[in-house]
Amino acid sequence: MRATLIAGNWKMNGSLQSVIQLVEGIKTGDVGTAQLAVCPPAIYLMKVGGMLEGSQVSLGAQNVCDQASGAFTGEVSGGMLKEAGCRYAIVGHSERRALYVESDELVAARFAMAIESGLIPILCIGETLQEREDGITESVVARQLDAVIDTQGAAALGNCVIAYEPVWAIGTGKVATPEQAQAVHAFIRGKIAALDTAVADKLQILYGGSMNPGNAGELLSQPDIDGGLIGGAALKAEDFLAIAQAA
C-alpha cells in the first residue's frame, strides 16, 4: 500500500520570523499517519533543516540546478541541497515552466541531476485551462512524462514522486473535481504501468491543484491520489496539519 505524502510548497513567501513560527506549529501539531515535507525558499533551507532534525517532517527544495557546479549565477546544485538536509526537490513546477520558460528538456535535466545527487524529485506535470478545453490534457501530460522517460528510462520514476498540477486550478480558487483529478492520476499510472508495472504500483502521485482542508478528504479518498503538493494552505500550520489529518 502506498503511503500518503503531503508536501508544502511555500513558494516565495515568508520572513525568518514567520518561517520559524510555521515550522514550530507544524512540528508540535498532530501529523497523523501521512508523510510530511516542507519546501521553503532556498535562503531558509538551512534554518528549517536544523529545526526539523529529529522530527517526522522532511525537507525539500523548490528547484534544483541541472548542473553539478560552475558559473551558474543564482542556481543551487543538488549537492548543496543535500548538504542543507534536503530529501526532496521540486522540478518542473508549473510556475517555473510558465514564468521562467523551463522546457520539458530542461525539466528532465533537472530531474536527472536530482536523482544523481541523491534527492527525490517531485516531478510536476499538468495542463493549462486552454489545453484542457482543447481536450489535450492526456497528450500534454504524456509529453511531459516522456521527456523524462526518454532520457532516464521508466525505472527512474521508481525514485521519484509525481505531482499532477491542473494549472487552471492553482491560485485561482478553482479545483478539479475529485473525478477529474482521479481520471488524470489514473492515466498517469496507467501510462507508466504499460512500461513498468512495479514502478507504477509503488509510485506516489500527488494532486497539486489548490488542495485545502475543505476538499482534502474527498480528493485523498480517490484510489490513485496519494497525497498533495500544497501551496497556499501550507503557509498556515493548522491548515497544513488538517490536510495531513484528512489523509
C-alpha positions in Angstrom: 0.0 0.0 0.0 1.3 3.4 -0.9 2.0 5.9 1.9 0.3 9.3 1.6 2.7 12.3 1.2 1.6 15.8 2.0 4.3 18.3 0.7 4.1 22.0 1.3 5.5 24.4 -1.4 5.9 27.7 0.4 7.0 29.4 -2.9 8.5 32.9 -2.4 6.7 33.7 0.9 7.6 34.3 4.5 10.2 36.0 6.7 12.6 34.4 9.1 10.2 35.0 12.0 7.2 33.7 10.1 9.1 30.6 8.9 10.2 29.8 12.5 6.6 30.1 13.7 5.3 27.9 10.8 7.9 25.2 11.4 7.2 25.2 15.2 3.5 24.9 14.5 3.9 22.0 12.2 6.3 20.2 14.4 4.1 20.4 17.5 0.9 19.5 15.7 -0.8 16.2 15.0 0.6 15.0 11.7 -1.5 11.8 11.6 0.0 8.9 9.6 0.9 10.8 6.5 4.4 11.5 5.4 5.1 15.3 5.5 7.6 17.5 3.7 8.1 21.3 3.5 9.8 23.2 0.7 10.8 26.7 1.9 12.6 29.3 -0.1 16.2 28.4 -0.6 17.6 31.0 1.7 15.7 29.4 4.6 16.7 25.7 3.9 19.5 25.5 6.4 17.4 27.1 9.2 14.4 24.9 8.5 16.5 21.8 8.1 18.0 22.4 11.5 14.6 22.9 13.1 13.3 19.7 11.5 16.1 17.4 12.8 14.6 14.5 14.7 11.0 15.3 13.5 8.7 13.4 11.2 8.9 16.2 8.6 11.2 16.0 5.6 12.9 19.0 3.9 12.5 19.8 0.3 13.8 22.4 -2.2 11.7 24.3 -4.7 14.1 23.7 -7.6 17.5 22.2 -8.4 20.1 23.2 -11.0 20.7 20.8 -13.9 24.4 21.3 -13.5 26.6 20.0 -10.6 28.7 23.2 -10.3 30.1 26.1 -12.2 29.3 29.6 -13.4 25.6 29.4 -13.0 24.7 32.6 -11.0 21.7 32.3 -8.8 21.3 28.5 -9.1 21.6 25.9 -6.3 23.1 22.5 -7.0 21.8 19.1 -5.9 24.9 18.6 -3.8 24.3 21.9 -1.9 20.7 20.9 -1.3 21.8 17.5 0.1 24.2 19.3 2.4 21.3 21.5 3.6 19.4 18.4 4.6 17.0 18.1 1.7 15.3 14.8 0.9 13.1 16.2 -2.0 13.5 18.7 -4.8 10.6 20.0 -6.8 11.3 20.0 -10.6 9.1 21.4 -13.4 6.6 23.3 -11.3 4.0 25.0 -13.5 5.2 28.4 -12.4 8.8 27.5 -13.5 7.5 26.2 -16.8 5.3 29.3 -17.4 7.1 32.2 -15.8 10.7 31.1 -16.5 10.0 29.2 -19.7 11.5 25.9 -18.5 11.2 23.4 -21.3 10.4 19.7 -20.9 14.0 19.0 -21.8 15.4 21.3 -19.0 13.0 19.8 -16.5 14.2 16.3 -17.5 17.8 17.5 -16.9 16.9 18.9 -13.5 15.2 15.6 -12.7 18.3 13.7 -13.7 20.6 15.9 -11.5 18.3 15.5 -8.6 18.5 11.7 -8.9 22.3 11.9 -9.3 22.5 14.0 -6.2 20.6 11.5 -4.1 17.4 13.7 -3.9 13.9 12.5 -4.6 12.4 14.7 -7.4 8.9 15.8 -7.1 8.1 16.0 -10.9 5.3 18.4 -11.7 3.2 17.9 -14.8 -0.2 19.3 -15.9 -2.2 21.2 -18.4 -3.4 24.8 -18.7 -7.0 25.8 -19.0 -6.7 26.2 -22.8 -5.2 22.8 -23.1 -8.0 21.2 -21.0 -10.7 23.0 -23.0 -9.0 21.8 -26.2 -9.2 18.2 -24.9 -5.5 17.5 -25.0 -4.9 17.1 -21.2 -3.6 13.5 -21.7 -1.3 14.3 -24.6 0.2 17.2 -22.6 0.8 15.1 -19.5 2.2 12.3 -21.7 4.6 14.6 -23.4 5.9 16.0 -20.1 6.4 12.5 -18.7 8.0 11.2 -21.9 10.7 14.0 -21.7 11.9 12.2 -18.5 11.2 8.6 -19.6 13.0 9.1 -22.9 16.2 10.2 -21.3 16.1 8.4 -17.9 14.0 5.4 -18.6 10.8 4.3 -16.8 12.8 2.7 -14.0 14.0 6.2 -12.9 10.4 7.0 -12.0 10.7 4.5 -9.2 12.9 7.0 -7.4 10.6 10.0 -7.7 7.2 11.5 -6.8 4.9 12.9 -9.4 2.6 15.9 -8.8 -0.3 16.4 -11.1 -0.9 20.2 -11.4 -4.0 21.3 -13.3 -2.6 24.7 -13.9 -6.0 26.2 -14.2 -6.7 25.3 -10.6 -3.6 26.8 -9.0 -4.2 30.1 -7.2 -7.5 30.6 -8.9 -9.8 29.2 -6.3 -10.9 26.6 -8.9 -10.4 22.9 -8.0 -10.7 19.9 -10.3 -13.5 17.7 -9.1 -12.3 14.5 -7.4 -13.4 12.6 -10.5 -11.4 14.9 -12.9 -8.3 14.6 -10.7 -8.6 10.9 -10.4 -9.0 10.4 -14.1 -5.7 12.1 -14.8 -3.9 10.4 -11.9 -5.2 7.0 -13.3 -4.0 8.0 -16.8 -0.5 8.8 -15.4 -0.3 5.5 -13.5 -1.6 3.5 -16.5 0.9 5.1 -18.8 3.8 4.1 -16.5 2.3 0.7 -15.8 2.5 0.0 -19.6 6.3 0.3 -19.2 6.9 -1.0 -15.7 4.1 -2.3 -13.5 6.2 -2.5 -10.4 7.2 1.2 -10.6 3.6 2.3 -11.3 2.2 0.3 -8.4 4.5 2.0 -5.8 4.6 5.5 -7.4 3.2 8.3 -5.3 1.2 10.6 -7.4 0.2 13.9 -5.6 -2.6 16.3 -6.5 -1.3 19.8 -6.9 -4.3 22.0 -7.6 -5.4 24.1 -4.6 -6.0 21.3 -2.1 -7.2 22.6 1.2 -8.8 21.3 4.5 -12.2 21.5 3.0 -11.6 19.3 -0.1 -8.6 17.2 1.0 -10.7 14.3 2.4 -12.6 13.7 -0.8 -9.6 14.2 -3.1 -7.4 11.9 -1.0 -10.1 9.2 -1.0 -9.6 8.6 -4.7 -7.7 5.4 -5.4 -4.8 7.0 -7.4 -4.3 10.2 -5.4 -1.5 9.5 -3.0 -1.2 12.9 -1.4 -1.0 16.6 -2.2 1.5 19.3 -3.2 0.1 22.1 -1.2 0.6 25.8 -1.9 -1.4 28.5 0.0 -2.7 26.1 2.6 0.9 25.1 3.5 1.6 28.6 4.9 -0.8 28.1 7.8 0.3 25.3 10.2 -3.3 24.5 11.2 -4.4 24.1 7.6 -1.4 22.0 6.6 -1.9 19.7 9.5 -5.7 19.5 8.8 -4.8 18.2 5.3 -2.4 15.7 6.8 -5.0 14.5 9.2 -7.5 14.1 6.3 -5.1 11.6 4.8 
